[in-house]
């Protein structure tokens, strides 16, 4: 008597809307990825082709001169990669540990001095000591200038990351979990390392990714504190290459007809420097993304 009707979930979008949403995100992803693809292609493009036709996704001539020019440095570039990997790995682990340990008491209601230490974190975000006192602390007090440690210590604690982690503790770790652990006889350090940190994998992945990018992309600390070329990281070494290429390209001693100038892959070398600088850090994103997604499903207080 009544016609049959198909039940439709009110939260389900239509096929047309789904198509346009997917199309929008595909185009957005392409817009984000296209510049990286262009940089990679230009780094393998012949220098004369770039000067003639400009940057193109479909160049007529390819060349490895840019990478050969950079590889001519020999062991220098591999040593710089080693320095960057060392400072990034140990710096990220130490920074993550110190940040989490600083933020944890600030999230506890029973910590008497949490207001004072929170104020210190806020204060350092607003006011800084300036370049000269900062330089003197590391060169005259800690005396770690021109060493690997100088590329790790200044970034060990970031007040903004600590406040983010404090908020994550408050919204993820319920007081009942800590009280239950105390009743079972667990101490503060055991609660922190065996209960709190495993429940905060999403926060750890987020702050860890920030710290990793901060250490890997840093070139300012070597510029200020490091004089030994053997202790340059990859970012500062690439910065030196860019300065050398720019100087040689603009020097009056090189004319347009000079063979040395024509063989210098200035434009493609700039792109090759960018590729070599960002290459390894790309592999860190899937690692952090994996733990970030898994951490989102952990931490709820179950009845």
Secondary structure, 3 states (H helix, E strand, C coil): CCCCCCCCCCCCCCHHHHHHHHHHHHHHHHHHHHHHHHHHHHHCECHHHHHHHCCCCCCCCECCHHHHHHHCCCHHHHHHHHHHHHHHHHHHHHHHHHHHHHHHHHCCCCCCCHHHHHHHHHHHHHCCCCHHHHHHHHHHHCCCCCCCCHHHHCCCCCHHHHHHHHHHHHHHCCHHHHHHHHHCCCCHHHHHHHHHHHHCHHHHHHHHHHHHHHHHCCCHHHHHHCCCHHHCCHHHHHHHHHHHHHHHHHCCCCCCCCHHHHCCCHHHHHHHHHHHHHHHHHHHHHHHHHHHHHHHCCCCCCC
